[in-house]
Amino acid sequence: MPPFSQRKQALGLLGWLAAALLVPYLLWINFAAALNYSVWQLNPQVLG
């Protein structure tokens, strides 16, 4: 088993990579929410 400092460094790199990989997902979720909201606003007959 590698020393603690090497494991900590590897986990830090993985954490950074995981955060970087979440960025496109978060952008997509925001775009989808804005698109959904605009379609909802453009169709007042279905607003209830």
MODELLER restraints for C-alpha pairs under 7 A, 6 or more apart:
rsr = mdl.restraints
at = mdl.atoms
